[in-house]
Amino acid sequence: MDISSVKDAIHAISTALEIPAIIILILAVVVVLFQLGGVIVEFFVERLKKKPNVSLILVELSGQNRTHMKAVIESSPFQERQKSVFLKLLKSNVTAPDELKLLATQLLTDEEIRLNKRVVVTDIIARIAPMFGLMATLIPLGPGLIALGQGDTHALADSLLTAFDATVSGLAAAGVAYIISKVRKRWYQTDLTTVESILEGILQ
């Protein structure tokens, strides 16, 4: 196999990757827009509510029976998902302290996994969008340079336009995805701290 065959093979591979790279970029932009809408809805539906006073609620839970604890949890301004976690512990048939601690740990772990799943998509897009943007930028430049050598300015302009559009799309998708991930991680870290504190208060 001579060097010319190798070059032809590499060129064929890169050309074949142009359309998939552009499709992935389009999907990334669509998903990011969907995620952006989701984080806006989450902010107005969940984050603008009156925040629970964790310290005061812990005092109300201290030394109380399960019935009273259920009433405190249900009347507190927690998110519905958080209330369901607390009530699962309170409504369980487990009575042994060690088993209750294991159940509380499992509930906290499940909640952490659930919240992590909500940021994994934007984390992935923040990493891969610039890569595919770069691919979709460089691949059209080859035909563009050939067109330049042949004096075909129209083909060159088309190639450069595709390259610039791919760069902007990739960077925009990655930037917005990164911001969404950072905002949600800050929210969810606070949520997990709250859940952990209340679960400990219930166990005491």
Contacts in CASP RR format, 6 or more apart in sequence:
PFRMAT RR
TARGET T0000
AUTHOR 0000-0000-0000
METHOD contacts of the structure
MODEL  1
MDISSVKDAIHAISTALEIPAIIILILAVVVVLFQLGGVIVEFFVERLKK
KPNVSLILVELSGQNRTHMKAVIESSPFQERQKSVFLKLLKSNVTAPDEL
KLLATQLLTDEEIRLNKRVVVTDIIARIAPMFGLMATLIPLGPGLIALGQ
GDTHALADSLLTAFDATVSGLAAAGVAYIISKVRKRWYQTDLTTVESILE
GILQ
14 139 0 8 1.000
15 139 0 8 1.000
17 135 0 8 1.000
17 139 0 8 1.000
18 135 0 8 1.000
18 136 0 8 1.000
18 139 0 8 1.000
18 140 0 8 1.000
21 132 0 8 1.000
21 133 0 8 1.000
21 135 0 8 1.000
21 136 0 8 1.000
21 139 0 8 1.000
21 166 0 8 1.000
22 136 0 8 1.000
22 162 0 8 1.000
22 166 0 8 1.000
24 128 0 8 1.000
24 132 0 8 1.000
25 129 0 8 1.000
25 132 0 8 1.000
25 133 0 8 1.000
25 136 0 8 1.000
25 166 0 8 1.000
25 169 0 8 1.000
25 170 0 8 1.000
25 173 0 8 1.000
26 169 0 8 1.000
28 125 0 8 1.000
28 128 0 8 1.000
28 129 0 8 1.000
28 132 0 8 1.000
28 169 0 8 1.000
28 170 0 8 1.000
28 173 0 8 1.000
28 177 0 8 1.000
29 169 0 8 1.000
29 170 0 8 1.000
29 172 0 8 1.000
29 173 0 8 1.000
31 121 0 8 1.000
31 125 0 8 1.000
32 122 0 8 1.000
32 125 0 8 1.000
32 129 0 8 1.000
32 173 0 8 1.000
32 176 0 8 1.000
32 177 0 8 1.000
32 180 0 8 1.000
35 121 0 8 1.000
35 122 0 8 1.000
35 177 0 8 1.000
35 180 0 8 1.000
36 176 0 8 1.000
36 180 0 8 1.000
39 180 0 8 1.000
39 183 0 8 1.000
39 184 0 8 1.000
42 187 0 8 1.000
46 79 0 8 1.000
47 187 0 8 1.000
49 77 0 8 1.000
49 79 0 8 1.000
50 77 0 8 1.000
51 77 0 8 1.000
52 76 0 8 1.000
52 77 0 8 1.000
52 78 0 8 1.000
52 194 0 8 1.000
54 194 0 8 1.000
54 197 0 8 1.000
54 198 0 8 1.000
57 72 0 8 1.000
57 76 0 8 1.000
57 198 0 8 1.000
58 197 0 8 1.000
58 198 0 8 1.000
58 201 0 8 1.000
60 72 0 8 1.000
61 69 0 8 1.000
61 72 0 8 1.000
61 198 0 8 1.000
61 201 0 8 1.000
61 202 0 8 1.000
61 204 0 8 1.000
62 201 0 8 1.000
62 204 0 8 1.000
63 204 0 8 1.000
64 72 0 8 1.000
66 90 0 8 1.000
69 90 0 8 1.000
69 202 0 8 1.000
70 87 0 8 1.000
70 90 0 8 1.000
70 91 0 8 1.000
73 83 0 8 1.000
73 86 0 8 1.000
73 87 0 8 1.000
73 90 0 8 1.000
73 198 0 8 1.000
74 83 0 8 1.000
74 87 0 8 1.000
76 83 0 8 1.000
78 86 0 8 1.000
78 194 0 8 1.000
78 198 0 8 1.000
79 191 0 8 1.000
81 111 0 8 1.000
81 114 0 8 1.000
82 111 0 8 1.000
82 191 0 8 1.000
82 194 0 8 1.000
82 195 0 8 1.000
82 198 0 8 1.000
85 107 0 8 1.000
85 108 0 8 1.000
85 110 0 8 1.000
85 111 0 8 1.000
85 195 0 8 1.000
85 199 0 8 1.000
86 195 0 8 1.000
86 198 0 8 1.000
86 199 0 8 1.000
86 202 0 8 1.000
88 103 0 8 1.000
88 107 0 8 1.000
89 100 0 8 1.000
89 103 0 8 1.000
89 104 0 8 1.000
89 107 0 8 1.000
89 199 0 8 1.000
89 202 0 8 1.000
90 202 0 8 1.000
92 100 0 8 1.000
92 103 0 8 1.000
94 100 0 8 1.000
94 103 0 8 1.000
97 203 0 8 1.000
100 203 0 8 1.000
101 203 0 8 1.000
104 199 0 8 1.000
104 200 0 8 1.000
104 202 0 8 1.000
104 203 0 8 1.000
107 199 0 8 1.000
108 192 0 8 1.000
108 195 0 8 1.000
108 196 0 8 1.000
108 199 0 8 1.000
111 191 0 8 1.000
111 192 0 8 1.000
111 195 0 8 1.000
112 192 0 8 1.000
115 188 0 8 1.000
115 191 0 8 1.000
115 192 0 8 1.000
116 188 0 8 1.000
118 184 0 8 1.000
118 188 0 8 1.000
119 180 0 8 1.000
119 181 0 8 1.000
119 184 0 8 1.000
119 185 0 8 1.000
119 188 0 8 1.000
122 177 0 8 1.000
122 178 0 8 1.000
122 180 0 8 1.000
122 181 0 8 1.000
122 184 0 8 1.000
123 177 0 8 1.000
123 181 0 8 1.000
125 173 0 8 1.000
125 174 0 8 1.000
125 177 0 8 1.000
126 174 0 8 1.000
126 175 0 8 1.000
126 177 0 8 1.000
126 178 0 8 1.000
126 181 0 8 1.000
127 174 0 8 1.000
129 169 0 8 1.000
129 170 0 8 1.000
129 171 0 8 1.000
129 173 0 8 1.000
129 174 0 8 1.000
129 175 0 8 1.000
129 177 0 8 1.000
130 170 0 8 1.000
130 171 0 8 1.000
130 174 0 8 1.000
132 166 0 8 1.000
132 170 0 8 1.000
133 166 0 8 1.000
133 167 0 8 1.000
133 169 0 8 1.000
133 170 0 8 1.000
133 171 0 8 1.000
134 167 0 8 1.000
135 166 0 8 1.000
136 162 0 8 1.000
136 163 0 8 1.000
136 166 0 8 1.000
136 169 0 8 1.000
137 163 0 8 1.000
137 164 0 8 1.000
137 166 0 8 1.000
137 167 0 8 1.000
138 163 0 8 1.000
140 158 0 8 1.000
140 159 0 8 1.000
140 160 0 8 1.000
140 162 0 8 1.000
140 163 0 8 1.000
140 166 0 8 1.000
141 159 0 8 1.000
141 160 0 8 1.000
141 163 0 8 1.000
142 159 0 8 1.000
143 155 0 8 1.000
143 159 0 8 1.000
144 155 0 8 1.000
144 156 0 8 1.000
144 159 0 8 1.000
144 160 0 8 1.000
147 153 0 8 1.000
147 154 0 8 1.000
147 155 0 8 1.000
147 156 0 8 1.000
147 159 0 8 1.000
148 156 0 8 1.000
END
